[in-house]
Amino acid sequence: MALPELLKNNLRIPLIGAPMFIVSGPELVIAQCQAGIVGSFPALNARPQEKLEDWLLQIKEELAAYAAAKRRPDCRAVRRQSDCACEQYASSGGHGNLR
């Protein structure tokens, strides 16, 4: 069975955090997902039932923010690229393109 596309780049090890009655909630699921495993909780843990939608929204928003933060470039790497471009420009006697 092929791994679903959603999990291919996000799953560190093939592990599912067991849904534990009363204990599992959105905070645990978020931490599990950020650690690279599949997080889960029983829907019955969200009480009253209307709270389930809030939990799902919280998980979705926090994981989206986490994913966006992971995509930001490393400032040190960007700075080093800039330094290299300046060094190349200077070593060329000021001729050429400054990237």
For each residue, the residues with C-beta under 8 A, 3 or more apart:
1:
2:
3: 7 8 11
4: 7 8
5: 8
6: 10
7: 3 4 10 11 38
8: 3 4 5 11
9:
10: 6 7 33 36
11: 3 7 8 14 36 37 38
12: 35 36 37
13: 36 37
14: 11
15: 37 38
16: 37 38 40
17: 24 28 29 32 37 38 39 40
18: 24 40
19: 24 40 41 42 45
20: 23 24 41 42
21: 24 42 44 45
22: 45
23: 20 28 45
24: 17 18 19 20 21 28 29 40 41 42 45
25: 28 29 41 45 46 55
26: 29 30 41 55 58 59 62
27: 30 31
28: 17 23 24 25 31 32 39 41
29: 17 24 25 26 32 33 39 40 41 59
30: 26 27 33 34 39 58 59 62 63 66
31: 27 28 34 35 39
32: 17 28 29 35 37 38 39 40
33: 10 29 30 36 37 38 39 59 63 66
34: 30 31 63 66
35: 12 31 32
36: 10 11 12 13 33
37: 11 12 13 15 16 17 32 33
38: 7 11 15 16 17 32 33
39: 17 28 29 30 31 32 33 59
40: 16 17 18 19 24 29 32
41: 19 20 24 25 26 28 29 45 46 55
42: 19 20 21 24 45
43: 46 52
44: 21 47
45: 19 21 22 23 24 25 41 42
46: 25 41 43 49 51 52 54 55
47: 44 51
48: 51
49: 46 52
50: 53 54
51: 46 47 48 54 55
52: 43 46 49 55 56
53: 50 56 57
54: 46 50 51 57 58
55: 25 26 41 46 51 52 58 59
56: 52 53 59 60
57: 53 54 60 61
58: 26 30 54 55 61 62
59: 26 29 30 33 39 55 56 62 63
60: 56 57 63 64
61: 57 58 64 65
62: 26 30 58 59 65 66
63: 30 33 34 59 60 66 67
64: 60 61 67 68
65: 61 62 68 69
66: 30 33 34 62 63 69 70
67: 63 64 70 71
68: 64 65 71 72
69: 65 66 72
70: 66 67
71: 67 68
72: 68 69
73: 77 78
74: 77 78
75: 78 79
76: 79 80
77: 73 74 80 81
78: 73 74 75 81 82
79: 75 76 82 83
80: 76 77 83 84
81: 77 78 84 85
82: 78 79 85 86
83: 79 80 86 87
84: 80 81 87 88
85: 81 82 88 89 98 99
86: 82 83 89 90 98
87: 83 84 90 91
88: 84 85 91 92 96 99
89: 85 86 92 94 96 97 98
90: 86 87 94
91: 87 88
92: 88 89 95 96
93:
94: 89 90
95: 92
96: 88 89 92
97: 89
98: 85 86 89
99: 85 88
